[in-house]
Amino acid sequence: MRMEVHRQVDITVPETDAGTRLDKFLAGWISDYSRVQLRRAISNGEVLVDGKTAKPSYRLIPEQKIECQLLAPAVELPTPENIPLDIIYEDEYLVAINKPSAMVVHPAKGHWKGTLVSALSHHFQSLSNVGGPQRPGIIHRLDRDTTGVIVIAKTDLAHKHIASQFEKRTTIKEYLCLTLGIPDRDRDNIDLPIGPHSYQRERMAVRRDHPKARNAQTFYEVQERFRHIALVKAAPKTGRTHQIRVHLTHLGYPILADKLYGGKYPVSAAFLKTGRDIEKDGQEPVLTRQALHAARLTIAHPKDDTPITFDASLPNDFIHALKILRKED
């Protein structure tokens, strides 16, 4: 089943985007459309620059007015799939799940199957619909390869109650990660704005010069130190895309095996032990995705506002890496 709706977007071109191609500019502002879809919309006359049609390659001038009347891209509604779930907690209002790696939370371009939403649609009769039919129950998200606690709403009332806590920043989130390099300070609060990367669409970066940059705060504390790697607890106060990954990378300590942000990928047992790779036939890597785990989440329960904490056990690859670092394996 597919759904189509119209969308209105009006943008004034900032000074920083002088000379930028129209299609590239829109791709930075409208994330739920692909570059190809935007080019098609521009060519179809759904985008006007100062009241006139333009080509996708048109170079923008500051203060120009861009008007978009877009036909939303066709949306594939989730298909229920019998995918096992690690349920931490469940009641009539919500369910807390320990999400595995390699699982996208909701369907998106290139990820229509095997999503958390597909699994939820199979296992639960009742899920909130606040986020729309493509995202039943989804209040917040974790990156595809980030493991750990994610809370799902069963009712619209529970969804709104919990979502307001995320918006007001009253939830308490704790992550564990392995960093490449050991932070100089035992603990610190990172308060740096995050926005789109200057030339890599899939990445975010610390940005002070971009109109879409938003304030971001992450507290971190070193838990254990090894030869060249640290176990770090991170508590993000805000919830920006890739926030912990971006902040730690900016400090010079990217998360281990984070391919997108340069954190040594993949990671072998030899590298964990010595800091360098040793070629061995048949040696399987220990980490093939970012070593980032949402370990704990505390919210006020939607029934009576009583604090409730959900703890997610570490995944096997993270445990294996820690055993090697601690010389237990």
TORMILO-256599 format. One record per residue (C-alpha): x, y, z; residue in one letter; residue number from 1. Coordinates in Angstrom, 3 decimals. Each point is the difference from the previous one (the first is absolute). Example, Ala and Ser with C-alpha at 12.3 -4.5 7.8 and 13.67 -1.06 7.14 Angstrom:
BEGIN
<r <12.300,-4.500,7.800>,a,1>
<r <1.370,3.440,-0.660>,s,2>
//
This chain:
BEGIN
<r <0.000,0.000,0.000>,m,1>
<r <1.294,3.462,-0.895>,r,2>
<r <-1.032,3.495,1.131>,m,3>
<r <0.548,3.409,-1.634>,e,4>
<r <-0.431,3.487,1.502>,v,5>
<r <1.087,3.498,-1.021>,h,6>
<r <2.594,1.974,1.953>,r,7>
<r <0.731,3.754,0.072>,q,8>
<r <3.567,1.190,0.676>,v,9>
<r <1.143,3.646,-0.174>,d,10>
<r <3.688,0.887,0.416>,i,11>
<r <2.074,3.177,-0.254>,t,12>
<r <3.513,-0.675,-1.323>,v,13>
<r <2.622,0.917,2.663>,p,14>
<r <3.311,1.713,-0.800>,e,15>
<r <1.908,-3.227,0.711>,t,16>
<r <-1.697,-1.773,-2.926>,d,17>
<r <0.892,2.512,-2.715>,a,18>
<r <0.801,-1.880,-3.217>,g,19>
<r <-1.401,-3.321,1.236>,t,20>
<r <-1.938,-2.098,-2.505>,r,21>
<r <-3.744,0.083,0.582>,l,22>
<r <-0.352,-3.782,0.284>,d,23>
<r <2.929,-0.282,2.409>,k,24>
<r <-1.343,2.851,2.117>,f,25>
<r <-3.441,-1.582,0.311>,l,26>
<r <1.530,-3.379,0.860>,a,27>
<r <1.583,1.639,3.052>,g,28>
<r <-3.329,1.415,1.149>,w,29>
<r <-2.454,-2.750,-0.911>,i,30>
<r <1.418,-3.243,1.364>,s,31>
<r <-2.940,-2.302,-0.789>,d,32>
<r <0.398,0.488,-3.775>,y,33>
<r <2.886,-1.467,-1.981>,s,34>
<r <2.062,2.169,-2.348>,r,35>
<r <-1.610,-1.801,-2.951>,v,36>
<r <-3.500,0.708,1.340>,q,37>
<r <0.867,3.660,0.488>,l,38>
<r <1.412,0.305,-3.523>,r,39>
<r <-3.231,-1.489,-1.338>,r,40>
<r <-2.075,2.420,2.078>,a,41>
<r <2.050,2.969,-1.268>,i,42>
<r <-0.333,-1.152,-3.609>,s,43>
<r <-3.765,-0.472,0.477>,n,44>
<r <-0.406,3.605,1.119>,g,45>
<r <-0.724,-0.839,3.638>,e,46>
<r <2.844,2.344,1.063>,v,47>
<r <0.110,3.735,-0.756>,l,48>
<r <2.917,2.397,0.507>,v,49>
<r <-1.233,3.578,0.388>,d,50>
<r <-3.273,-1.119,-1.561>,g,51>
<r <1.571,-1.636,-3.058>,k,52>
<r <0.875,-3.562,-0.948>,t,53>
<r <3.688,-0.931,-0.066>,a,54>
<r <2.265,-2.886,-0.923>,k,55>
<r <1.438,-2.351,2.661>,p,56>
<r <3.462,1.356,-0.862>,s,57>
<r <-1.001,3.645,0.566>,y,58>
<r <2.496,1.843,2.244>,r,59>
<r <-1.662,1.842,2.863>,l,60>
<r <0.377,3.626,1.080>,i,61>
<r <-0.376,1.091,3.657>,p,62>
<r <-3.467,1.245,1.031>,e,63>
<r <-1.750,-1.754,-2.871>,q,64>
<r <-3.384,-1.468,0.953>,k,65>
<r <-0.550,-3.683,-0.684>,i,66>
<r <-3.569,-1.303,-0.008>,e,67>
<r <-0.624,-3.749,-0.087>,c,68>
<r <-3.346,-1.704,-0.588>,q,69>
<r <1.164,-3.580,0.234>,l,70>
<r <-1.829,-3.218,-0.552>,l,71>
<r <1.291,-2.078,2.892>,a,72>
<r <1.961,-3.075,-1.071>,p,73>
<r <-2.021,-3.183,0.018>,a,74>
<r <0.130,-1.626,3.410>,v,75>
<r <0.107,-3.754,0.458>,e,76>
<r <-2.042,-0.979,3.039>,l,77>
<r <1.758,-2.554,2.235>,p,78>
<r <-0.585,-3.683,-0.613>,t,79>
<r <-0.153,-2.092,3.204>,p,80>
<r <2.955,-2.375,0.320>,e,81>
<r <0.565,-2.709,2.589>,n,82>
<r <3.334,1.332,1.254>,i,83>
<r <0.966,-0.973,3.585>,p,84>
<r <0.142,2.878,2.484>,l,85>
<r <1.933,0.273,3.266>,d,86>
<r <-2.704,1.467,2.238>,i,87>
<r <1.314,1.659,3.168>,i,88>
<r <-3.361,1.128,1.381>,y,89>
<r <-3.632,0.037,-1.073>,e,90>
<r <-3.329,1.214,1.360>,d,91>
<r <-3.258,1.348,-1.455>,e,92>
<r <1.569,3.404,-0.723>,y,93>
<r <3.434,-0.693,-1.408>,l,94>
<r <2.687,-2.511,-0.831>,v,95>
<r <3.766,0.396,0.395>,a,96>
<r <2.198,-1.921,-2.424>,i,97>
<r <3.724,-0.711,-0.206>,n,98>
<r <0.541,0.777,-3.683>,k,99>
<r <2.667,-2.048,-1.801>,p,100>
<r <2.498,1.395,-2.490>,s,101>
<r <-0.720,-0.039,-3.746>,a,102>
<r <-3.643,0.922,0.619>,m,103>
<r <-1.536,3.231,-1.282>,v,104>
<r <-2.737,1.333,2.281>,v,105>
<r <-2.557,0.868,-2.683>,h,106>
<r <-0.262,-0.483,-3.781>,p,107>
<r <1.971,2.455,-2.113>,a,108>
<r <1.587,0.124,-3.421>,k,109>
<r <1.990,-3.210,-0.506>,g,110>
<r <-1.316,-1.523,3.248>,h,111>
<r <-3.516,-1.282,-0.537>,w,112>
<r <0.392,-3.391,1.675>,k,113>
<r <1.471,-1.261,3.243>,g,114>
<r <-0.815,3.180,1.912>,t,115>
<r <-0.993,0.320,3.636>,l,116>
<r <-3.398,1.295,-1.128>,v,117>
<r <-0.540,-3.145,-2.082>,s,118>
<r <0.763,-2.130,3.054>,a,119>
<r <-2.244,2.105,2.246>,l,120>
<r <-2.867,-0.245,-2.478>,s,121>
<r <0.208,-3.788,0.215>,h,122>
<r <0.355,-0.357,3.776>,h,123>
<r <-2.425,2.654,1.308>,f,124>
<r <-3.675,0.506,-0.736>,q,125>
<r <-0.090,3.546,1.360>,s,126>
<r <2.574,2.720,-0.742>,l,127>
<r <-0.294,3.783,0.081>,s,128>
<r <-0.742,1.826,-3.230>,n,129>
<r <1.284,3.455,0.960>,v,130>
<r <3.002,-0.339,-2.315>,g,131>
<r <-2.157,-1.071,-2.928>,g,132>
<r <-0.682,-3.380,-1.627>,p,133>
<r <3.619,-0.504,-1.060>,q,134>
<r <1.342,0.346,3.559>,r,135>
<r <-2.454,-1.695,2.374>,p,136>
<r <1.164,0.216,3.612>,g,137>
<r <3.232,1.825,-0.812>,i,138>
<r <0.812,2.824,2.451>,i,139>
<r <3.763,0.279,-0.447>,h,140>
<r <2.682,-1.676,-2.089>,r,141>
<r <3.374,-1.698,0.124>,l,142>
<r <2.410,-0.142,-2.934>,d,143>
<r <-0.032,-3.200,-2.056>,r,144>
<r <3.100,-1.489,1.636>,d,145>
<r <-0.471,1.483,3.469>,t,146>
<r <-1.337,-2.585,2.430>,t,147>
<r <-1.976,0.397,3.199>,g,148>
<r <-3.133,1.397,1.621>,v,149>
<r <-2.811,1.375,-2.102>,i,150>
<r <-3.469,0.674,1.426>,v,151>
<r <-3.123,-0.658,-2.064>,i,152>
<r <-3.461,1.431,0.735>,a,153>
<r <-3.073,-2.212,-0.134>,k,154>
<r <-2.526,2.840,0.317>,t,155>
<r <-0.164,3.538,-1.362>,d,156>
<r <-0.272,1.372,3.547>,l,157>
<r <3.182,-1.804,1.076>,a,158>
<r <1.755,1.153,-3.181>,h,159>
<r <-0.785,3.677,0.621>,k,160>
<r <0.956,-0.261,3.677>,h,161>
<r <3.397,-1.570,-0.687>,i,162>
<r <0.700,2.130,-3.087>,a,163>
<r <-0.518,3.147,2.075>,s,164>
<r <2.692,-1.226,2.399>,q,165>
<r <2.494,-0.336,-2.842>,f,166>
<r <-0.995,3.453,-1.241>,e,167>
<r <0.380,1.539,3.469>,k,168>
<r <3.252,-1.954,0.546>,r,169>
<r <-1.146,-1.601,3.240>,t,170>
<r <0.935,-3.535,-1.042>,t,171>
<r <3.341,-1.384,1.169>,i,172>
<r <1.983,-1.781,-2.728>,k,173>
<r <3.238,-1.881,0.600>,e,174>
<r <2.136,-1.554,-2.726>,y,175>
<r <3.159,-2.083,0.140>,l,176>
<r <2.578,0.194,-2.761>,c,177>
<r <3.579,-0.911,-0.810>,l,178>
<r <2.077,2.903,-1.290>,t,179>
<r <3.107,-0.097,-2.153>,l,180>
<r <2.343,1.955,2.221>,g,181>
<r <-0.378,0.925,3.651>,i,182>
<r <-1.632,3.350,0.859>,p,183>
<r <2.286,2.428,1.828>,d,184>
<r <-2.631,0.774,2.630>,r,185>
<r <-1.628,-2.570,2.259>,d,186>
<r <-3.341,1.698,-0.563>,r,187>
<r <-1.245,3.030,-1.871>,d,188>
<r <-3.077,1.644,-1.452>,n,189>
<r <0.088,0.566,-3.760>,i,190>
<r <-2.158,2.947,-1.028>,d,191>
<r <0.450,0.408,-3.763>,l,192>
<r <-2.631,0.553,-2.737>,p,193>
<r <-0.581,-2.725,-2.581>,i,194>
<r <-1.128,0.435,-3.599>,g,195>
<r <0.375,-1.574,-3.457>,p,196>
<r <3.523,-0.815,-1.149>,h,197>
<r <1.314,2.461,-2.574>,s,198>
<r <0.284,-2.550,-2.826>,y,199>
<r <-0.979,-3.503,1.218>,q,200>
<r <-3.784,-0.285,0.154>,r,201>
<r <-0.058,-3.085,2.205>,e,202>
<r <2.139,1.621,2.703>,r,203>
<r <-0.566,2.663,2.616>,m,204>
<r <2.678,2.274,1.446>,a,205>
<r <0.635,2.655,2.613>,v,206>
<r <-1.192,3.131,-1.814>,r,207>
<r <-0.219,3.588,1.147>,r,208>
<r <-0.520,1.432,-3.479>,d,209>
<r <-3.051,-1.877,-1.297>,h,210>
<r <-3.622,1.198,0.289>,p,211>
<r <-1.130,-3.553,0.824>,k,212>
<r <2.556,-0.517,2.791>,a,213>
<r <-1.616,-0.689,3.370>,r,214>
<r <1.381,0.122,3.508>,n,215>
<r <1.178,-3.367,1.330>,a,216>
<r <1.247,-1.043,3.433>,q,217>
<r <1.691,-3.255,0.984>,t,218>
<r <1.494,-0.856,3.379>,f,219>
<r <2.603,-2.759,-0.025>,y,220>
<r <1.994,-1.872,2.626>,e,221>
<r <2.866,-2.437,-0.550>,v,222>
<r <-0.793,-3.360,1.624>,q,223>
<r <3.113,-2.022,-0.886>,e,224>
<r <3.291,0.669,-1.758>,r,225>
<r <1.912,-2.472,-2.113>,f,226>
<r <3.164,0.352,-2.086>,r,227>
<r <-1.552,2.143,-2.746>,h,228>
<r <-3.731,-0.390,0.547>,i,229>
<r <-2.400,1.228,2.675>,a,230>
<r <-3.374,-1.177,1.257>,l,231>
<r <-2.074,3.161,0.263>,v,232>
<r <-3.445,0.724,1.411>,k,233>
<r <-1.809,2.730,-1.933>,a,234>
<r <-3.182,1.756,1.105>,a,235>
<r <-1.484,2.191,-2.742>,p,236>
<r <-2.243,2.756,1.294>,k,237>
<r <-1.269,0.798,-3.487>,t,238>
<r <-0.863,-2.484,-2.729>,g,239>
<r <1.648,1.107,-3.226>,r,240>
<r <0.766,-2.371,-2.865>,t,241>
<r <3.245,-1.927,0.657>,h,242>
<r <0.586,2.294,3.001>,q,243>
<r <2.370,-2.138,2.087>,i,244>
<r <1.869,-1.169,-3.097>,r,245>
<r <0.464,3.565,-1.258>,v,246>
<r <1.008,1.498,3.349>,h,247>
<r <2.597,-2.653,0.828>,l,248>
<r <1.406,0.095,-3.533>,t,249>
<r <0.336,3.779,0.250>,h,250>
<r <2.045,-0.421,3.190>,l,251>
<r <2.290,-2.440,-1.813>,g,252>
<r <-1.332,-3.224,1.526>,y,253>
<r <-2.321,-1.625,-2.563>,p,254>
<r <-2.018,-3.026,0.998>,i,255>
<r <1.756,-3.251,-0.810>,l,256>
<r <-1.086,-1.653,-3.276>,a,257>
<r <-2.060,3.043,-0.991>,d,258>
<r <0.576,-0.146,-3.744>,k,259>
<r <-1.896,3.228,-0.677>,l,260>
<r <2.023,2.096,2.444>,y,261>
<r <3.439,-1.546,-0.350>,g,262>
<r <0.175,-2.200,3.064>,g,263>
<r <2.188,-2.860,-1.377>,k,264>
<r <-2.094,-2.506,-1.938>,y,265>
<r <-0.170,-2.970,0.296>,p,266>
<r <1.667,-0.818,3.321>,v,267>
<r <2.001,-3.194,0.497>,s,268>
<r <0.978,-1.726,3.228>,a,269>
<r <3.628,0.848,-0.774>,a,270>
<r <-0.830,3.694,-0.240>,f,271>
<r <-1.816,-0.104,3.328>,l,272>
<r <3.017,-1.647,1.636>,k,273>
<r <2.877,1.880,-1.610>,t,274>
<r <-1.316,3.014,-1.866>,g,275>
<r <0.985,-1.444,-3.367>,r,276>
<r <-1.369,-2.640,-2.338>,d,277>
<r <1.807,-3.303,-0.456>,i,278>
<r <-0.927,-1.971,-3.079>,e,279>
<r <-1.349,-3.432,0.872>,k,280>
<r <-1.788,-2.301,-2.394>,d,281>
<r <-3.599,-0.514,0.988>,g,282>
<r <0.015,2.573,2.790>,q,283>
<r <-3.473,1.490,0.328>,e,284>
<r <-0.310,3.642,1.081>,p,285>
<r <-1.359,0.593,3.490>,v,286>
<r <-1.845,3.223,-0.828>,l,287>
<r <-1.564,0.835,-3.355>,t,288>
<r <-2.294,2.805,1.178>,r,289>
<r <0.343,2.964,2.341>,q,290>
<r <0.538,-1.064,3.619>,a,291>
<r <-2.880,2.099,1.332>,l,292>
<r <-2.711,-1.389,2.271>,h,293>
<r <-3.032,1.705,1.568>,a,294>
<r <0.464,-1.626,3.388>,a,295>
<r <-2.614,1.739,2.146>,r,296>
<r <-3.061,2.200,-0.388>,l,297>
<r <-2.088,1.543,2.772>,t,298>
<r <-3.413,1.542,-0.647>,i,299>
<r <-3.102,0.949,1.975>,a,300>
<r <-2.598,-2.725,-0.528>,h,301>
<r <-3.032,1.326,-1.915>,p,302>
<r <-2.404,-1.591,2.492>,k,303>
<r <1.046,1.897,3.137>,d,304>
<r <3.319,1.795,-0.716>,d,305>
<r <1.925,-2.471,2.146>,t,306>
<r <3.638,-0.179,-1.179>,p,307>
<r <0.793,-3.258,-1.773>,i,308>
<r <3.433,-1.084,-1.223>,t,309>
<r <0.744,-2.452,-2.793>,f,310>
<r <3.405,-1.690,-0.217>,d,311>
<r <1.192,-1.740,-3.160>,a,312>
<r <2.713,-2.644,0.210>,s,313>
<r <3.054,0.424,-2.218>,l,314>
<r <0.000,-1.838,-3.351>,p,315>
<r <2.400,-2.879,-0.558>,n,316>
<r <2.458,1.887,-2.230>,d,317>
<r <0.386,2.759,2.604>,f,318>
<r <0.460,-2.581,2.781>,i,319>
<r <2.605,-1.854,-2.072>,h,320>
<r <1.944,3.213,-0.632>,a,321>
<r <-0.019,0.861,3.710>,l,322>
<r <1.243,-3.473,0.946>,k,323>
<r <2.937,0.375,-2.382>,i,324>
<r <0.795,3.477,1.303>,l,325>
<r <-0.187,-1.240,3.595>,r,326>
<r <2.145,-2.992,-0.977>,k,327>
<r <-2.741,-2.426,0.982>,e,328>
<r <-0.079,-1.612,-3.446>,d,329>
//
